[in-house]
Amino acid sequence: MTENYDDIRDAVARLCEGFPGEYWREHDRERTYPSEFVAALTEGGYLSVLIPEEFGGTGLGIGAAAAIMEEIHKSGGNGAACHAQMYTMGTVLRHGTDDQKQEYLPQIAAGKLRLQAFGVTEPTSGSDTLGLRTTAVKDGNDAYVVNGQKVWTSRAEHSDLMLLLARTTPKDEVKKRTEGLSVFVIDMRDAIGHGLEIRPIRTMINHATTEIFFDDLRIPASCLVGEEGKGFRYIIDGMNAERILIAAECIGDARWFIAKASDYARDRKVFGRPIGQNQGIQFPIAKAYADSEAADLMVRRAVERFEAGEPCGPEANMAKYLAGEASWQAADMCMQ
């Protein structure tokens, strides 16, 4: 059974008390980024829990990160504004050079650098990652030239670095479909206006997402993470952490909705008694609770396998799906 991290949960809940619903509604209404909240999480060391101590982080596992994200959402907050700061660096940690780790990880842990932009999805390929068209062509021995477009790249306007997946070998020249893609870590502070353009996308919710355009962007060869052509495996590896954390956020959301519905059912009186005494009110709340608890078991199973270094792709996917469904149904129940 995975650790519950009660002390971390309590500390995060106390931090979130300083950012009540009014705070989030204002940011959603004004379409602004919750910089104060992100700064508080950074100062508390919560966004660096997955970075080893040797690089200035806490060195905890994915279970601790999941507990943090769940508690934020259980408190009515929005961890999606910064959750990528936790897991995106994992690709650099696991596959980067020693120089890259020393250059980036301590600064990310200290909050001096933000690496929370993940350039993978494209307009033409969508979730078909192997069909992406953005290219990074080697120019001599010291540079690559990047051309293409990414879409739904969230938090790019609030990130210093971007993790980019691009094709370095044409599809017709590789032996396997999964080969020929490479990962790069790009300093967007230097790139904006020199071949990189960020355009915000307005969505129904305040998610700070964007589309990115690359027009002959020249980047140093030292930006390459790991081995050229092996980037697809690196990205898939990192997606398991992302899915586990998002699943934990969904569990937090579900528990927030269930708590709101339960409180209302106790307080709202009709015909002289609380509406929560009626089975027509009790049953949907009970079902939402059961579904969220069952989904939480899959989240914990995914955490367990991830932390043991075991393959966890199916578990991470099932956790995200089941937790997302439980969250959605809890929200619908709460609204009804």
Steps between C-alpha positions, in 0.01 A plus 500: 500500500636843411583760763230760564731796580266645761749766614544627143126498443436701815767755406363541147146538631617780730678672212185477286295672769673819392359460150121464539238469231488876444867493399442235234178655371674833449782342303253301293292811432801711404679217314816555706765264630499418876857621553457552875383142551780355286754711690368369833527139382851566372611664822361207697705257291193314375579532129848349543403182685603276209844660458775312688660665801836524321337750262322698771168316505327293764565166335160350573300269275202540273273410794595821679443703185161337451404580860589866444296527182203317648495724806515817288191392308324367808540853637338650189824614334651436159827309493491485120642852501837357601493119518728471197775667703502174697518237228639660183849517647492120534613459140809708571559317828478153346650559156688831505875549511679585822546854373128538431410370844743734672389796291125460533392285795636713789345813351168322442506373858567852629222648288741713300412316178165368388488192279128442453447524123471166323506530119360174361146536356457643149195619303528232233597199710317552831560199723678316216839605633691292245337705225635837616656726235718742695860442394840566653765479229866474594702800381865407530611353831391779728136579421154388391247705304139453610191554285139412568210564733370377835154548646343474848840573651383616839687748722750594224451868587593419859799277436867574438578164342314268267536128449455448126442180304601533133585274209873474432483213249239486221233232548601319181855459628431325831466128561231536766220756524610586854845608385613833357350730763723693740451707813650845550497739795466852361557828680199698381634824643764501228277352230196732508530744212781300342301223337251417777158659539241432772131566435247461785189288438182613676312204646185451706712482815803697612767245405772727354545287190670606177617409153869524414654580162859414406647679198865409444568506873867426549583320826833367631568130454544484877120538529458137394385285791624142494566319176384638165206305361394348834276784613168319468597255773615785723171685458285193563702435814422851625131477414443234765594750771275761340202265489544394861511860621197602294314196633580612854369848417176344379465309827542829682237663280255215567549529874444876486173452309383226737576716803309795350200282414498335843517833681215641291289187555540541878435874504219534245160443661177432311172404668663542838794266462840479322476378142785261580252281687343405166641195323471676166771737626701243694545245222673725241738631765576146617564384144735792434686415820529132410620578148763746620631262766525218244686728259735602780600137542616492138691825549677344796574187299657710224705689761616173651625362169659830395694529824611136477644568154255257341314558170188698587359623168169310527455593865578870438255509209225321693555725801463815290190366324323372811588805709388733222168319470450505876578871513260581217218298652559656843484846343175415320353359819600811694341731245178296490 
